[in-house]
Amino acid sequence: METKSHVLVTGGARGIGAAISLLLAEHGFDVAAVGTRKESAVSDFLSKLTALSPDSFYIEGDISSGEDRRRIVDTFYDRFGTLEILVNNAGVAPNVRADLLEMTEESFDRVLGINLRGAFFLTQYAASRMISDPQTDLPRMIITTTSISAETSSTNRGEYCISKAGLSMAVKLFADRLAPYGINSYEIRPGIIETDMTAGVKDKYEAKIASGLLPIARMGKPEDVARAVYALARGDLRYTTGAVINVDGGFTLSRL
């Protein structure tokens, strides 16, 4: 009997996370999608997910809560027994895009509490359990979604940039620490992706793209990010860890 990989995707029921969950389910992975909404609020997504992968399921939880983080991972293990792939995708933008000199401590704490602190300590706990899992030939890894904002300044959402820059270093730290256990760590760095998070500034981004911002002259789709995650999840880059994979339409190219 073929052994399936089991995948935990945070922020896994909307936007980029939903695209990741559905694509992996389509290709035979068992997926637990994590989100903060009630299960009844994600019923359409869940129907699609289980149609592709009947054993897949949804976990309601908030990664900014230590209690929830442990419950999320424990619930996953109760269902699947082993964790091959963790996809850290949950993240938020500031509620208000405030100038750097006007950013509030409350906004800073909220954004970093979810994007950085939550993802870091979820990974810490998940990794401690993954280390004890039985060894198999399945690829084992932690994939973390950051952003071009990890290196690109946006002074009206500095807390977001700081959270993603910190998360980028966390990817490298886990790559270093977990390599002896056969667990790789990767960073997926999306660019301007068409999601709920960018809906309010879509016109601005599209105008910039039309003016030559990107070599690939369109906003990205959640599916573009999902395909990069799938390439990693199926084990195509096993001799790579700590790597950054830009899914950004060429934004980070140096151009004259």
GIQUIQUI-V460155 format. One record per residue. N is the residue number from 1. OMEGA is omega in whole degrees, 0 to 359 (999 if undefined). Layout:
n: (N;N)
omega: (OMEGA;OMEGA)
//
This chain:
n: (1;2;3;4;5;6;7;8;9;10;11;12;13;14;15;16;17;18;19;20;21;22;23;24;25;26;27;28;29;30;31;32;33;34;35;36;37;38;39;40;41;42;43;44;45;46;47;48;49;50;51;52;53;54;55;56;57;58;59;60;61;62;63;64;65;66;67;68;69;70;71;72;73;74;75;76;77;78;79;80;81;82;83;84;85;86;87;88;89;90;91;92;93;94;95;96;97;98;99;100;101;102;103;104;105;106;107;108;109;110;111;112;113;114;115;116;117;118;119;120;121;122;123;124;125;126;127;128;129;130;131;132;133;134;135;136;137;138;139;140;141;142;143;144;145;146;147;148;149;150;151;152;153;154;155;156;157;158;159;160;161;162;163;164;165;166;167;168;169;170;171;172;173;174;175;176;177;178;179;180;181;182;183;184;185;186;187;188;189;190;191;192;193;194;195;196;197;198;199;200;201;202;203;204;205;206;207;208;209;210;211;212;213;214;215;216;217;218;219;220;221;222;223;224;225;226;227;228;229;230;231;232;233;234;235;236;237;238;239;240;241;242;243;244;245;246;247;248;249;250;251;252;253;254;255;256)
omega: (180;178;180;170;179;189;174;183;176;188;195;186;177;175;181;181;178;178;177;181;184;180;178;177;179;183;168;176;169;190;166;180;182;176;181;182;175;180;180;181;180;186;179;177;184;176;177;182;184;173;179;184;189;181;180;184;183;176;174;180;182;186;175;180;178;178;179;180;180;180;179;182;180;178;178;181;177;182;191;177;177;178;179;187;171;175;177;183;183;178;180;171;175;176;179;176;184;175;183;181;180;179;181;176;180;179;178;182;181;185;180;179;178;190;185;183;181;181;181;186;170;179;179;182;179;181;180;177;180;180;183;179;175;179;177;176;180;175;179;187;170;180;184;177;176;182;170;177;174;180;184;183;169;191;175;172;184;181;178;179;180;180;182;176;177;180;178;176;178;177;181;180;179;176;180;186;189;181;179;180;180;179;180;180;184;175;170;185;180;172;182;186;182;180;175;184;182;185;183;181;183;181;179;180;181;177;178;179;178;180;173;182;187;172;173;198;174;169;176;176;176;181;177;178;181;180;176;177;180;179;176;187;180;172;183;185;186;180;180;172;183;186;174;177;180;174;197;179;181;182;187;174;170;185;173;999)
//
